[in-house]
Amino acid sequence: MSVNQALRALAGFVILLSVALGAWVHPYWYIFTAFVGANLLQSAFTHWCPAMYIFRKMGLRDDERNCQ
């Protein structure tokens, strides 16, 4: 698994979890959904995300097709 694949998997899981928590527990959980979305948006422009740093430290490789 590459860093980009792991990042997408983590983001998808966290978004689905926070939407479910917002619907069934408390609407304030939607703030967490917005945070994940904002983090994904900024990482699209800066190419940096805290989760990517952690995944690299865990030994996941970068996707060579996207490296320049």
C-alpha positions in Angstrom: 0.0 0.0 0.0 1.3 3.4 -0.8 1.1 6.6 1.2 -1.6 8.1 -1.1 -3.7 4.9 -0.9 -3.4 4.9 2.9 -4.3 8.6 3.1 -7.4 8.1 1.0 -8.5 5.0 3.0 -8.0 6.9 6.3 -9.9 10.0 5.1 -12.8 7.9 3.8 -13.0 5.9 7.0 -12.9 9.0 9.2 -15.4 10.9 7.1 -17.9 8.0 7.2 -17.3 7.5 11.0 -17.9 11.2 11.8 -21.0 11.4 9.6 -22.4 8.4 11.4 -21.5 9.9 14.8 -23.1 13.2 13.8 -26.3 11.4 12.8 -26.6 9.1 15.7 -24.7 10.7 18.6 -24.5 14.5 18.3 -24.4 17.0 15.4 -21.2 18.5 16.7 -19.4 15.5 15.1 -20.0 17.2 11.7 -17.3 19.6 12.7 -14.8 16.8 12.6 -16.1 15.9 9.1 -15.4 19.5 8.0 -11.9 19.4 9.6 -11.0 16.3 7.5 -12.4 17.9 4.4 -10.4 21.1 5.0 -7.2 19.1 5.7 -7.7 17.2 2.4 -8.2 20.5 0.5 -5.1 22.1 1.9 -3.0 18.9 1.3 -4.0 19.1 -2.4 -2.2 22.4 -2.7 0.6 22.0 -0.2 1.3 18.3 -0.8 1.7 17.9 3.0 -0.6 16.2 5.5 0.2 15.0 9.0 -1.1 11.6 8.2 1.3 11.3 5.3 4.3 12.0 7.6 3.1 9.2 9.9 2.5 6.8 7.1 6.0 7.4 5.8 7.5 6.8 9.3 5.5 3.5 9.4 7.4 2.4 6.2 4.8 3.0 3.5 6.2 4.0 0.2 5.4 7.0 -1.9 3.6 6.3 -5.2 6.3 6.5 -7.8 3.8 7.4 -10.5 3.0 10.7 -8.8 6.6 11.7 -7.9 8.3 14.2 -10.1 
